[in-house]
Amino acid sequence: MMAGGSESEAQFRFVVVGGGIAGVTCAEQLALQFPSEAVALLTAAPLVKTVTNFKQVSKTLEDFDVEEQPSSILEEKYPNLKVIQSAVRGLHADQHTLQTENGQIIHYEKLCICTGGRPKLLNQDTPNVLGIRDTDSAQEFQKHLSKAKRMLVVGNGGIALELVYEVEGCEVIWAIKDKAIGNTFFDAGAAQFLIPSLEADKPERALPCKRARYTTDKTTASTEESKELGSALGPDWHEGISLRGTEEVSHRVHVEYECEIEKIYSQQDFLQSPLYSQKSQDLGVWPVYAHLTNGKTYGCDFIVSATGVVPNTEPFLKGNKFELAEDRGLRVNDHMQTSEPDVYAAGDVCTAGWEHSALWQQMRLWTQARQMGWYAARCIAAEVSGEAIELDFCFELFSHITKFFNYKVVLLGKFNAQGLGLDHELLVRCTKGQEYVKVVLSGGRMVGAVLIGETDLEETFENLILNQMDLSAYGEDLLNPNIDIEDYFD
Ligand code: FAD
């Protein structure tokens, strides 16, 4: 079935919504598998994200570059793939149609929703509270930072971690609800290993970072629509933009542990609030104030809310019966199908609703967006050709490579003993300023690991986790630096 219909109506066999990693990967895969069928990629932003230089580092670890490119690149590469730049406004799942903002009706046989998420904002109405999600919001952040002396960061995930490390020339108050920094990725030990990096001056970057290059073309990127709905940035989102405030200092980070923001005040509201007592005058005059749940109040130039994302599901919910997960994502089964017939979902917008392997968990990360987009396309292909398909191997073991505070970081399996309760033991090896290695064992078998620094252990540990060998006999020798563990298990 090729594209057809009048200008305001079109028909495609396969329709994918969202030009982020999940959507682009899914659309490319469908266009490849069905070269004589019409595939449409609908996206709100003028630029799409494409994966390049994909490398399978080990059985489950993967590495790739991401390029933000004009959508015409995809159409040149795949003649049967049409990119329609318009946000989706509504879905009639029973009629198999989508409505776009610019008034088009799109008919589909199979649909995959990959609309990502948007930052959870603390207070939508205050102009000095920012979220970072896409190129536009990163530029907005930079604009605020270039005039700032002090900012307050709320959140303890990957974005907050990178932010507090990368920002220079601006005092950072970092409010986290946990006992240790980076709780999403690390335990207290790893946090302790990383803290000195926050106190030291940042080293000059030895090599230009090769991963993401965001080539925002001003002529195309600044429409109102793109401001609302750009794709999520990824690792190294700060590359190429200066993250400097107005002060001379390199790092000045103060962490407020185990607290959240209770209330945000504009300058005017604060001056009229009961908090503005004699003592509070010492807080100085700032554009915005945050009162924390630990009783402290800070004034600052602006607040960055980095507390995770909310899946972008709204345009699809009205009039349909999607099953949503607790985190408000579209719940998908092990074939990436939502509860509406012929509607699939992948990436940050969905929640993996199948029974997970004992060594995998969903995290809204770049790698998983790619894996899900690719697997969703394969599930759609299997469904239309009446073939069976099994859950892909990439969902067997959680694995992620990233960089925090200039250290290489590899996370494997239940790296933070997630869901294990007390039924686990930890082995740790740490050389200050060099490496931090943590292994999670359950019943004598390795179920997770955190590797910070150039440890070279990822492949061996991945194998030990995958083959679930009983390691009880090795005890602490497992991390003995004098034993070449690779040879040991070869
Ligand atoms: P997105 O990339 O958000 O793409 C969604 C797409 O849908 C966009 O193209 C958008 O325009 C489109 N869209 C939305 N609504 C509509 C609509 N109604 N109609 C049409 N189109 C629509 N992950 C890592 O693995 N490592 C990291 O270091 C890392 N760092 C990050 C740093 C930042 C600042 C951020 C924000 C995220 C980071 N992530 C990181 C997470 C990672 O970027 C996301 O998990 C991933 O990009 C999600 O991909 P996606 O395709 O599901 O969604």
Residues whose N, C-alpha, C, O or C-beta is under 5 A from the ligand:
A	BS01	FAD	V17 G18 G19 G20 I21 A22 G23 L42 T43 A44 A45 S86 A87 V88 C114 T115 G116 G117 I132 R133 I159 L229 G230 S231 A232 L233 G234 P235 W237 N312 P315 A346 G347 D348 V349 R364 L365 W366 T367 A369 T402
